[in-house]
Amino acid sequence: MADPMPAPAFLAALEAEGLIVVQEGAWPTRNRDHKGPWGPVHGVMVHHSVTRGTAATVRICRDGHSDLPGPLCHGVIAKDGRVHLVGYGRANHAGLGDPDVLAAVIAERPLPPDNEASTDGNRHFYGFECENLGDGQDPWPGVQVEAIVRAATAVCRHHGWDARSVIRHLDWQPGKVDPRGPGLDWADIERRIAKRLGAKTPAPAPRPVPARPVVDLSELVKAARSNPGLRGTPVTYAGVRTVEAALVDEGLLAKRYSDGHFGTTTVTAYAAWQRRLGYTGKAADGIPGRASLDRLGDRHGFAVTS
């Protein structure tokens, strides 16, 4: 547990670790603190941005968009290894995640599977968005990976944390797959962070590869057919969250509607996914089918059962 470091100390820590830092305007005062506290902080979370190009990535992470206001992180790690500071304070990057994962981060012990989304991560984590398409194919240059190592090390060094205090978005929130792609070896990143922190910091124990979430098509279809007619936003099938997270990452569903309720907005978003795959008419009615759900699962790391 720790109070967030002051903004000047954050900048100094990154530069002391040998990073090239770009300060984007009035970044120290750009935050979402009016929505809740930032701190105590317990760790660092790493994401991929699902964007192309440094300028566009910085702009989106700084300003956000109509459905998710910025800043979306504290620093953007570009493909050239530069760290662009876009905000400081509470930022819209982590969302709700697993309380057991947070407890493990605090204790600096191996992480359990993330199977719950009930704890405010924006309050407790520093966030770095990394410029990457997030499709599992966009490569991670070595200089960018080294910048991830150094940025995470800088925060950990300041707070006296070890490498287990650095996690991925996929470790925190069910249905997330980021960061991923060729050239990104998370176990190697952890070892490199531990090495930079010095001999007193033990190398982290290997983390088990998280099991792929499984979505039951029949239960999902039931939710898609019944949820729009229900009052309020009841969750009738937990697997809806996994599908909604994928639709958010595809840019088809606003993040605020990723609530586990397969309502009209989610139906509309799924219909857009079906049309993207080339379906038309009744085949693009927003009710999931096996082929379209398999395609979504392949892209976003979940399995489908009937």
Residue pairs with C-beta under 8 A, 6 or more apart in sequence:
1 40
1 42
1 106
2 39
2 40
2 41
2 42
2 159
3 39
3 40
3 41
4 38
4 39
4 41
4 89
4 126
5 13
5 155
5 158
5 159
7 27
7 28
7 88
8 28
9 158
10 74
10 85
10 88
10 155
11 21
11 23
11 85
13 154
13 155
13 157
13 158
14 21
14 75
14 83
14 150
14 151
14 154
15 21
16 154
17 150
17 151
17 153
17 154
17 157
17 196
18 150
19 81
19 82
19 83
19 147
19 150
19 151
19 154
20 81
20 82
20 83
21 82
21 83
21 84
21 85
22 82
22 83
22 84
22 85
23 85
24 58
24 62
24 84
24 85
24 86
25 62
27 62
27 71
27 85
27 86
27 87
27 88
28 88
29 88
30 62
30 70
30 71
30 86
30 87
30 88
30 89
31 38
31 71
31 87
31 88
31 89
31 90
31 91
32 69
32 71
32 89
32 90
32 91
32 92
32 122
33 89
33 90
35 90
36 90
36 120
36 122
36 123
37 90
37 123
38 89
38 90
38 122
38 123
39 123
39 124
40 124
41 124
41 125
41 126
41 159
42 102
42 105
42 106
42 124
42 125
42 165
43 105
43 106
43 124
43 125
43 126
43 161
43 165
43 166
43 167
44 125
44 126
44 127
44 128
44 151
44 152
44 155
44 156
44 165
44 166
44 167
45 93
45 94
45 121
45 125
45 126
45 127
45 128
45 166
45 167
45 168
45 169
45 172
46 128
46 130
46 148
46 152
46 166
46 167
46 168
46 169
46 179
47 73
47 93
47 127
47 128
47 129
47 130
47 168
47 169
47 178
47 179
48 129
48 130
48 131
48 132
48 133
48 134
48 178
48 179
48 180
48 181
49 57
49 60
49 61
49 76
49 129
49 130
49 131
49 132
49 134
50 132
50 133
50 134
50 178
50 249
50 251
51 57
51 60
51 131
51 132
51 133
52 133
53 131
54 76
54 78
54 79
54 80
54 82
54 84
54 131
57 76
57 78
57 129
57 131
58 76
58 78
58 84
58 86
60 70
60 72
61 70
61 71
61 72
61 73
61 76
61 84
61 86
61 129
62 70
62 71
62 72
62 86
62 87
63 69
63 70
63 71
64 70
64 71
64 72
64 92
67 254
67 255
67 256
68 92
68 254
68 255
68 256
69 92
70 86
70 87
70 91
70 92
71 86
71 87
71 91
71 92
72 86
72 87
72 91
72 92
72 93
72 127
72 129
73 86
73 87
73 91
73 93
73 127
73 128
73 129
74 85
74 86
74 87
74 88
74 91
74 93
74 126
74 127
74 128
75 83
75 84
75 85
75 86
75 127
75 128
75 129
75 151
76 83
76 84
76 86
76 128
76 129
76 130
76 131
77 83
77 128
77 129
77 130
77 131
77 144
77 147
77 148
77 151
78 84
78 131
78 144
79 131
79 132
79 141
79 143
79 144
80 141
80 143
80 144
81 141
81 143
81 144
81 146
81 147
82 147
83 128
83 147
83 151
90 122
90 123
91 122
91 127
92 122
93 121
93 122
93 125
93 127
93 129
94 120
94 121
94 122
94 124
94 125
94 127
94 169
94 172
94 173
95 117
95 121
95 122
95 173
95 255
96 117
96 118
96 119
96 120
96 121
96 173
97 114
97 116
97 117
97 118
97 119
97 121
97 172
97 173
98 112
98 114
98 115
98 116
98 117
98 118
98 119
98 172
98 173
98 174
99 116
99 118
99 119
100 112
100 114
100 116
101 111
101 112
101 114
101 167
101 171
101 172
102 119
102 121
102 124
104 110
104 111
104 112
104 164
105 111
105 164
105 165
105 167
108 161
108 162
108 164
108 165
109 164
110 164
110 204
110 205
110 207
110 208
111 164
111 167
111 171
111 207
113 210
113 211
114 170
114 171
114 172
114 173
114 174
114 210
115 174
116 174
117 173
117 174
117 241
121 172
121 173
125 167
125 172
126 155
128 148
128 151
128 152
130 140
130 144
130 148
130 179
131 144
132 138
132 140
132 179
132 181
133 181
134 177
134 178
134 179
134 180
134 181
134 249
135 181
135 299
136 177
136 180
136 181
136 299
137 181
137 182
138 181
139 181
139 182
139 183
140 179
140 181
140 182
140 183
140 184
141 183
142 183
145 183
145 184
145 189
148 189
149 189
149 192
149 193
149 196
150 196
152 163
152 166
152 189
152 193
153 193
153 196
153 197
155 161
156 162
156 163
156 165
156 166
156 193
156 197
157 196
157 197
159 165
162 194
162 197
162 201
162 202
162 204
163 190
163 191
163 193
163 194
163 197
163 201
163 203
163 204
164 190
164 204
166 189
166 190
166 193
168 178
168 179
168 186
169 176
169 178
169 179
170 176
170 177
170 178
170 179
170 180
170 210
170 301
171 207
171 210
173 245
174 213
174 241
174 242
174 245
175 213
175 241
175 242
175 243
175 244
175 245
175 246
175 300
175 302
176 245
177 249
177 300
177 301
178 249
180 301
186 207
187 206
187 207
190 203
190 204
190 207
191 203
191 204
194 201
194 202
194 203
194 204
195 203
212 301
212 302
212 303
213 239
213 242
213 301
213 302
213 303
214 239
214 302
214 303
214 304
214 305
215 239
215 242
215 243
215 293
215 297
215 302
215 303
215 304
215 305
216 237
216 239
216 305
216 306
217 288
217 290
217 293
217 304
217 305
217 306
218 306
219 237
219 239
220 237
220 239
220 240
220 243
220 262
220 288
220 293
221 287
221 288
222 236
222 237
223 236
223 237
223 240
223 262
224 262
224 266
224 267
224 270
224 286
224 287
224 288
225 287
226 236
227 234
227 236
227 240
227 261
227 262
227 263
227 266
228 262
228 263
228 264
228 267
230 236
230 261
233 259
233 260
233 261
233 263
234 261
235 241
235 259
235 260
235 261
236 261
236 262
237 262
238 260
240 260
240 261
240 262
240 266
241 258
241 259
241 260
242 302
243 262
243 266
243 270
243 288
243 293
243 296
243 302
244 253
244 257
244 258
244 259
244 260
244 262
244 266
244 269
245 258
245 300
246 296
246 297
246 299
246 300
246 302
247 253
247 258
247 266
247 269
247 270
247 273
247 296
248 254
248 255
248 258
249 300
250 273
250 276
250 296
250 299
250 300
252 269
252 270
252 272
252 273
252 276
253 265
253 266
253 269
254 265
257 263
257 265
257 266
257 269
266 286
267 285
267 286
267 287
268 286
269 286
270 286
270 287
270 288
270 292
271 284
271 285
271 286
273 292
273 296
274 283
274 284
274 285
274 286
274 289
274 292
275 284
277 291
277 292
277 295
279 292
283 289
290 304
290 306
293 304
294 304
296 302
297 303
297 304
